[in-house]
Amino acid sequence: MEQAVNHFINQRPLQRVTARAVLDKGMATVQRFTGDALLLHSEEAELHVLCADSDQAALAILEGVTGCELLVNERTGADESIMARYGFTHRGLCYNVVYPHKWPIALDTDIVLKPIPLALLPKVQQNYTLIGPEGVEEHVRDGSMLGGFQGEDMVGFIGQHSERSMGMLFIFPEHRRKQYGYTLEALLINRLLEQGETPYAQIYTDNHASLALQAKLGMVRSEDVVSWLH
């Protein structure tokens, strides 16, 4: 089955990059595979990933599945039915963006990515509120959120979410308009390449500034969107 699952994911690599990432990192198991639909469960990331060739296949593979609290769904046309089934109230639409090259981004910078000292944790928590203070602390402690340092001065931070997508990019106001957002993401892309990972991110469809940044970095954007349901 492993070969068939890999072939299925590779048929739409941009749309199914999250499935590829969590499988390659050993973070997810195949809960169901029907040939035209795939359902992964990641206990570590506390999410399900659904890939399917049609809305009908997506709904069929979910029949009888319980305990689904967070779902990444490729078939957004099935979102309304899935939300009703699980009582989801939130839907976010994102483009997948993937760095397609094996070579690093050339940079001329004195900024480096380093672990964030716990003394600076309150500053990070005050400025990044999308995952709550406990989530921020967890990311800082496990090293999945890193600070961009110019000497001893932290100009901002960036990290990886639990499903390995890049995100949490924030530049402190006093350091904006210096292209540091580009620099921090480029540094993280290069770091992930060294670790053998495919750098990718998920960008809300209305976040035009971030979409422009991804294009500048050489990221390739998926044609279709994926949804986050919870």
N, C-alpha and C positions, 0 to 999 in steps of 0.2 A: 504493500500500500504506500510505502514511503515514496517510491518512485512516481506513482500516480499522483500523489499529493504535490510533489515538487513540480511535476509537469503542469498540473492545474494552476499552481501559483504563478509559474513562469509564463503562462499564456497572457497574463495582464500584470506585468511586473510593477508598473507604477501604481495601479489601483490596489495591488495586493502586497505592497511593501511592508505594511505592519505585520501581516501574516508571516512573511519571510523573516522579518527581524526577530519576532518572538520565538519562531521555530529554530532559527539558526543559533540563538543564544540559549536554547534549551529551557526557555521560560514558559512554554506552552505545550499542551498535548492535543492531539486530534480527538475531539469528542465525537464528531460524526463526519463521514465523507461519503457522498452519494454519487460521485462522478461529475455532477453538475453543480454541486454546492459543498462547501467546507465550513465546518464550525470548529474553531479552536477555543480552548479554555486555558487561561493563564491564571493560576492561583496566586502566583507572585505579584502580578500586576492587577489582580482582582478585576479581570475583564474577559469578555468573549470577543472573538473576531469572526465575522461572518463574511464569506466570499461566495458569490453565486453567479451563475450565468444568466439567471432570470429572476424576476420578483417571485414568481411561483416557486422556483426551486429554493429560494431563500426562506419563504414561509413554510415550505414542506419540511425542511431540515430542522426547523425549530419546534415541530410538533412534539409535545410531551417534554420539552426541555424546561426545567425549572431552575430557580436560583440564579437567574440572569439579572444582574443589577447594573451593569455597564457594558455597552455593546458598541463595537466599531463595525459599521455596516456598509458594504459596498453597494448594495441595491437600495438606493434611497427612495425608489418608488414604493417600496414595501414599508417605509418608515411608519406611516400612520397605523397600519395594522399591527406592527410590532410594538409600537408604543401603547396601543390599546391592550394588547395581550399581557404586557408586563407592567402596566401602570406607569410607564415612563412619562415624565412631564417636560423634559428638556431635550432639545435637538440642536446640535451644532453642525453646520456644514463646512467642510474643509477641503482644500486641495492638498494632495500629496505633492511634495517637491523632493527630488532626489538628486544628489550629486553623482553624476554618471561616470566620472573619471577616476583613474587610479593614481594620478599624480596630485601632489598637494598644491594649494593656492600659494603663489609667491607673495610674500609679505615683507615689507620693510618697516618694522615696528619695534619699539622697546617694551611693549605690553606682553605679559606672559599670563597664562592661565595657571592658577594655583588653588589649592584647597582654601576654603574660607575659614579664617580663625573664628572660633566660637564667640570671641569678643565682638565680632561684627555681625553675628546672627541677628540681633534685634534690628539692625539697620536694614538687613535683607528682608526680614519679615514685615517691616513697616512699608516697604516699597513693592513687594510682590505678594498680592493677596488672592490670586486665582486658585491656590490650592490650600490656603489656610496656614497658620503659623506652625502647626504640628507637622504638616507635610513639608514645609520649607525646612524645618529643623532636620527631618529625616533625610532629605536630599543633601543637606549640608554635611551631616554626619557620615553618610555613606559615600560622599565624594561625587555624587551624580550632579551636583550643582557646584560650579567653580567660579572663583572671582577673577576678573581681569585686572591685573596689577601693573601699575606704572611705578616702579620702585616699591615703596611701602603704601602707596595710595591706590585704593580699589576704585576703579573708574566705573565698574558695573559688574554684572554677572550673567552667566548662561549655564545651561545644563541639559540633561536628558530626562525626559519623563520615564515613567515606569515601563512603557512599551518601547523604549529606546529611541523615540523621536527626539530631535533637538528642540529646545524651547526655553522658556523662562528667561528670555533675553531682556535685560534692563540696563540702561545707561543712566547713571545719576545725573540730574539736571545740570550740574555745574560742568559736566564733561560732554554735553551734547554738542552737535554740529561739528564734530571732529572725526566723523567716520568710524567711531569706535564700535558701533553696532556691526558694521562690516568686519572689522578686525576681530572682534570676539567670536563671531560665527565662523570666520575663516580659520581661526586658531582651533576651534572645536572640530571643524571638518578635518583639518590636518591631523589632529590627535586621533580621531576615529579611524582615519585611513591607516595610521600606524598600527592600530589595534585590530585591523582586519575587518572593520565594520563598514557597512554602506551608510554614509550620512544621509539622513532624511528628516523631513519635518512635515508637520500638518498645519496649514495656514487657513484661518477662517476666510471665507470667500469675500468678506467685506473689508479685510485688512489690507488695503491697497498699498500702504507703505511697506509692509512686510513682504508682500508679493513682489514689489519692485526690488527690494533688497535681495530676495532669492534669485531673481533673474540676473542681477549684477554679479552675484557669486557664482553664476554658471549652473545653478540648479535647474533641473528639468521639471516642468509642472505637468501633472496628470490632466487629461482632457475632462474627465468626469470628476465629480466630487464624491466624498465619503461622508458618512454621518456618524456622530457620536451621540448615542442615546442613553439616557439614564433618568 
